[in-house]
Amino acid sequence: MTKVLFICHGNICRSTMAQCVFTDMVKKLHREHEFYIDSAATSREEIGNPPHYGTVNKLRQVGIPVVPHRARQMTREDYAEYDYLLCADTANIKNTLRIVGPDQEEKIHLLMDFADEKNWKNGIINNSGRSIADQWYTGNFVTTYDNIVEGLNGFMKYLRCRS
């Protein structure tokens, strides 16, 4: 089973949206038994809160179910539990490393690192530096959603190439 943790600052927008979209994606492929999917925050600001209404609205617009979720902060134990810790932006990577320590198993990546195949050819995942658009500042959930879908499509392609 492949365990994937999506990470952003507050765990109410980008990481939750990625969790919902990926959950829907694997269900439509009838592969839900192959994955354990969750999301978490690097901060404590939104702990216990449900997904942001903008995230919920965008997911409803595109017909993707919102998974039951309350924001939680990631822990050091998450590093041992998950195969992939996929961050929304480079600040999330820095904060994740602060929480878990060195990435000795190379599990921590930007989700957008998978968007372009040349970033992960031959099993080497390069840091593309591409972030998922942060709708917290722009209010643009469309671009955020589009980035997430692009990253997740690449991630699924990457996983298929590895099997």
For each residue, the residues with C-beta under 8 A, 3 or more apart:
1: 33 34 35 36
2: 34 35 36 83 84 159
3: 35 36 37 81 82 83 84
4: 22 35 36 37 38 82 83 84 86
5: 38 39 40 74 78 81 82 84 85 86
6: 14 15 16 18 19 22 37 38 39 40 86 88 111
7: 11 15 39 40 41 42 74 85 86 87 88 92 96
8: 11 13 14 15 16 39 41 42 87 88 89 92 132
9: 41 42 43 45 88 91 92 95 136
10: 13 41 43 45 46 49 71 136
11: 7 8 15 16 39 40 41 46 71 72 73
12: 16 41 46 49 50 51 52 55 71
13: 8 10 16 17 51 52 54 55 134 135 136 144
14: 6 8 17 18 88 132 134 135 144 148
15: 6 7 8 11 18 19 39 40 41 88
16: 6 8 11 12 13 19 20 39 51 52 55 67 69 71
17: 13 14 20 21 51 55 58 59 141 144 145 148
18: 6 14 15 21 22 39 86 88 111 132 148 151 152
19: 6 15 16 22 23 37 38 39 67 69
20: 16 17 23 24 51 55 59 64 65 66 67
21: 17 18 24 25 59 64 145 148 149 152
22: 4 6 18 19 25 26 35 37 152 155
23: 19 20 26 27 32 37 65 67
24: 20 21 27 28 64 65
25: 21 22 28 29 152 156
26: 22 23 29 31 32 34 35 37
27: 23 24 30 31 32
28: 24 25
29: 25 26
30: 27
31: 26 27 34 35
32: 23 26 27 35
33: 1
34: 1 2 26 31
35: 1 2 3 4 22 26 31 32
36: 1 2 3 4
37: 3 4 6 19 22 23 26
38: 4 5 6 19 82
39: 5 6 7 8 11 15 16 18 19 69
40: 5 6 7 11 15 72 73 74 78
41: 7 8 9 10 11 12 15 44 45 46 47 71 72 73 74
42: 7 8 9 73 74 91 92 95 96 98 99
43: 9 10 46 73 95
44: 41 47 73
45: 9 10 41
46: 10 11 12 41 43 49 71
47: 41 44 70 71 72 73
48: 70 71 72
49: 10 12 46 70 71
50: 12 56 69 70 71
51: 12 13 16 17 20 55 56 66 69
52: 12 13 16 55 56
53: 56 57
54: 13 57 58 135 139 141
55: 12 13 16 17 20 51 52 58 59 66 141
56: 50 51 52 53 59 60 66
57: 53 54 60 61 141
58: 17 54 55 61 62 141 142 144 145
59: 17 20 21 55 56 62 64 65 66 145
60: 56 57 63 64 66
61: 57 58
62: 58 59 145
63: 60
64: 20 21 24 59 60
65: 20 23 24 59
66: 20 51 55 56 59 60 69
67: 16 19 20 23
68:
69: 16 19 39 50 51 66
70: 47 48 49 50
71: 10 11 12 16 41 46 47 48 49 50
72: 11 40 41 47 48
73: 11 40 41 42 43 44 47
74: 5 7 40 41 42 78 85 96 99 100
75: 78 99
76: 79 80 99 100 101
77: 80 81
78: 5 40 74 75 81 82 85 100
79: 76 82 85 100 101 105 107
80: 76 77
81: 3 5 77 78
82: 3 4 5 38 78 79 85 107
83: 2 3 4 107
84: 2 3 4 5 107 109 155
85: 5 7 74 78 79 82 96 100 107 108 109
86: 4 5 6 7 18 109 110 111 151 155
87: 7 8 90 92 93 96 108 109 110 111
88: 6 7 8 9 14 15 18 92 110 111 131 132 134
89: 8 92 93 110 131 132 134
90: 87 93 94 110 129 131
91: 9 42 94 95
92: 7 8 9 42 87 88 89 95 96
93: 87 89 90 96 97 108 110
94: 90 91 97 98
95: 9 42 43 91 92 98 99
96: 7 42 74 85 87 92 93 99 100 108
97: 93 94 100 101 102 103 108
98: 42 94 95
99: 42 74 75 76 95 96
100: 74 76 78 79 85 96 97 103 108
101: 76 79 97
102: 97
103: 97 100 106 107 108
104:
105: 79
106: 103 125
107: 79 82 83 84 85 103
108: 85 87 93 96 97 100 103
109: 84 85 86 87 113 114 125 127
110: 86 87 88 89 90 93 113 127 128 129 130 131
111: 6 18 86 87 88 114 115 132 148 151 152 155
112: 115 128 130 131 132 147 150 151
113: 109 110 119 120 125 126 127 128 130 151
114: 109 111 119 120 125 151 152 154 155 157 158
115: 111 112 119 128 130 147 150 151 153 154
116: 119 128 154
117: 120 121 154 157 158
118: 121
119: 113 114 115 116 125 126 128
120: 113 114 117 123 124 125 126 154 158
121: 117 118 124
122:
123: 120 162
124: 120 121
125: 106 109 113 114 119 120 158
126: 113 119 120
127: 109 110 113
128: 110 112 113 115 116 119
129: 90 110
130: 110 112 113 115
131: 88 89 90 110 112 134
132: 8 14 18 88 89 111 112 144 147 148 151
133: 138 140 143 144 147
134: 13 14 88 89 131 137 138 144
135: 13 14 54 138 139 140 141 143 144
136: 9 10 13
137: 134
138: 133 134 135 143
139: 54 135
140: 133 135 143 144
141: 17 54 55 57 58 135 144 145
142: 58 145 146
143: 133 135 138 140 146 147
144: 13 14 17 58 132 133 134 135 140 141 147 148
145: 17 21 58 59 62 141 142 148 149
146: 142 143 149 150
147: 112 115 132 133 143 144 150 151
148: 14 17 18 21 111 132 144 145 151 152
149: 21 145 146 152 153
150: 112 115 146 147 153 154
151: 18 86 111 112 113 114 115 132 147 148 154 155
152: 18 21 22 25 111 114 148 149 155 156
153: 115 149 150 156 157
154: 114 115 116 117 120 150 151 157 158
155: 22 84 86 111 114 151 152 158 159
156: 25 152 153 159 160
157: 114 117 153 154 160 161
158: 114 117 120 125 154 155 161 162
159: 2 155 156 162 163
160: 156 157 163
161: 157 158
162: 123 158 159
163: 159 160
